[in-house]
Amino acid sequence: MAEHKLVDGIQIPLSAEEIAQRETEAATWAAGAFNRTLASLRARRNALLSATDYLALSDNTLSTPMLTYRQNLRDITNGLSTVDQINAVTWPIKP
């Protein structure tokens, strides 16, 4: 099926150059899926760490479970190399 564009309400077939440009844009978008997904994971991880930062102040002593929780959050991106791995991450449970 030919791809079209709408110009002044009229469907016009795309030129070979326009089709190639769209395919390049689609490939570029698909290639960035890992980085976008990883950035989303890191944003969530950072928010969870921030929510417990007050516990790590110098006048507090962190409990062992909280130390483990925070370390697990920091380590959550280790070894991830595919979007499927990122989507399958098991989040640690806050003590």
Long-range contacts (C-beta under 8 A, 24 or more apart in sequence): 33-83, 34-81, 34-82, 34-83, 34-86, 37-83, 37-86, 37-87, 38-77, 38-80, 38-86, 41-76, 41-77, 41-80, 41-86, 41-89, 42-77, 45-73, 45-74, 45-76, 45-77, 48-73, 48-91, 48-94, 49-73, 49-74, 52-94, 63-95, 65-95, 66-95, 68-92, 68-95, 69-93, 69-94, 69-95
